[in-house]
Amino acid sequence: MFPQRRNQGSQAANAKAHPKRALRSGGAEIVKVIDREDLTVRAAHRRTGIAAADFSRIRNADLGRFTVDRLISILNRLGARVDVKVRVRAAGRLAHEATA
């Protein structure tokens, strides 16, 4: 009669994993653009105004200092077009129904 309750621990892990996945994807796309256009980190800095050290961090997948919107901004400055898809779902509904 009541929907089965999902494992809330895995839901929390998934909620944290999605932003990390977006960061990894953004970083990988920046590296692709830099490689495709045969840019050094210094050349990428001159072209975008973003610090060369940041391009080194991105190349080394050290993305802890970056947000998704900052990576999108870097991609835009490199001349890439970025499309973002957002999906919104109701949260917590199953937990309330299961306790009724």
N, C-alpha and C positions, 0 to 999 in steps of 0.2 A: 504494500500500500504506500509506504513512504519510500522515496528514492534513497538508495544506499549512500551513506556518507563517504565522501572521498577522503583519502589520506591528506590531512591538512599540512603535514610536514612536507610532503612532496609539492603541494601547491605553493608553499612559501619558497621552496627551493627554485621552482619554476619562475616565480615572480622575480627572484633575484637574478636568474640566469638570462632572462630576456634582454635586460639592458647590457649585460656583458656581451651577449651575442651581437647586439647592435654595435657596440664599441669595436669588437673584433672585425665585423664586416666593414665598418667605416675605415678602420686602420688598413685592412687588406686592400680596399679600393684605392686609398691614397698611395700605397706602395705600388699598385698596378699602374697608376697614372705616372708616378715618378719614373718607374722602370720603362714604361712604354715611350715616354718622352726623353728618356736617357738623361734625367736631371740628377745632379748631385744634390746633397742636402743644402749646400751653399747656393746653388742655382735656384732651388725651390724657395729658399729664403728670399732671394732677390726678387723673384717673380711674385711672391705672395705677401711678403712682409711678416710672415710667421717665422719665429726663431729657428735657426738651423738645428739647434739642440732638440726642438720639438719634433722635427722630421726624423732625427736619429732615434728618438724615443719611439715614434710610430713604427719605424723600420724594425726596431728590436722588439716590437709588441709590448712595450712598457706603457700601457694605456691608462694607468691609474690616475694620471693627472688630467685626463681628458673627459669631456662630456660629449654626448652624442651630437648636440647642436654645434659644438666647437669643431668636431670632425667634419660635419656637414659644411660648415663655413670654410674650412680648409679645402674641401673638395670643390666648392664653388669658386674659390680663389684660383684653383688650378684649372678652372674652365670646365669642370664636370657638371652635369645636370643631375640633381638628386631628387628622386621621388620617394616620399615617405608614406607608408600605409599604416594607419592606426586602427586597431580593432578594440572596441570597448565591450566588456562583458560584465554582467551583474556579479557582485562578489557577496559571499556570505549567505546567500539565499538558501542553499541546501542545508546549512547548519541549523537555521531557524525552523525549517520544515521538519527536520529529523527529530527535533525535540518536542514537537507538538503532540 
